[in-house]
Amino acid sequence: MPDSNTEVSFFHPRQDKWSEHFQVDNQSGKIIGITSSGKVTIEYLEMNSASQVVARQLWIRLSLFP
């Protein structure tokens, strides 16, 4: 992780279970990392960028996400 100089592996979609590493805040549309792997993946891939959050909020309203 950047703040701790600790090496953390990224979430691997074929090996890891999404719900063990992430949660969705349905109010804000943001994805929350619940493990170190989830947190670093969100940060590195910019999963909560403004455009991603706006799109996710729409998908939530249309019941397309999660």
C-alpha positions in Angstrom: 0.0 0.0 0.0 1.3 3.5 -0.8 1.2 4.9 2.7 2.8 1.9 4.4 5.3 0.7 1.8 3.7 -2.7 2.2 3.4 -4.9 -0.9 -0.2 -5.9 -1.5 -1.5 -8.0 -4.4 -4.3 -6.7 -6.6 -7.7 -8.3 -6.7 -7.7 -11.2 -9.2 -11.2 -11.7 -10.7 -10.5 -15.3 -11.6 -9.1 -16.3 -8.3 -10.7 -14.0 -5.8 -14.3 -13.5 -4.8 -15.6 -9.9 -5.4 -17.8 -9.8 -2.3 -14.8 -10.7 0.0 -12.9 -7.6 -1.1 -15.5 -5.0 -2.1 -18.8 -3.5 -1.0 -20.9 -0.9 -2.8 -22.3 2.2 -1.2 -25.7 2.4 -3.0 -26.2 6.0 -1.9 -23.0 7.4 -3.2 -22.3 4.8 -6.0 -18.8 4.3 -4.6 -17.0 1.0 -4.2 -15.5 0.4 -0.8 -12.5 -1.8 -0.3 -12.9 -4.1 2.7 -9.4 -5.7 2.4 -6.0 -4.4 1.6 -6.2 -6.0 -1.8 -9.6 -4.4 -2.5 -8.4 -0.9 -1.3 -5.3 -0.9 -3.4 -7.2 -2.2 -6.5 -9.8 0.6 -6.1 -7.0 3.2 -5.8 -4.8 2.0 -8.6 -7.6 1.4 -11.1 -9.4 4.6 -10.1 -12.6 2.7 -9.6 -14.2 5.7 -7.9 -13.3 8.3 -10.4 -16.1 10.9 -11.1 -17.1 9.3 -14.4 -17.2 5.8 -12.9 -19.3 6.9 -9.9 -21.8 8.8 -12.2 -22.1 5.7 -14.4 -22.5 3.4 -11.4 -25.2 5.6 -9.9 -27.2 5.3 -13.1 -26.7 1.5 -13.2 -27.9 1.3 -9.6 -31.0 3.3 -10.4 -31.7 1.0 -13.4 -31.1 -2.1 -11.2 -28.2 -3.1 -13.4 -25.6 -3.0 -10.6 -24.5 -4.9 -8.6 
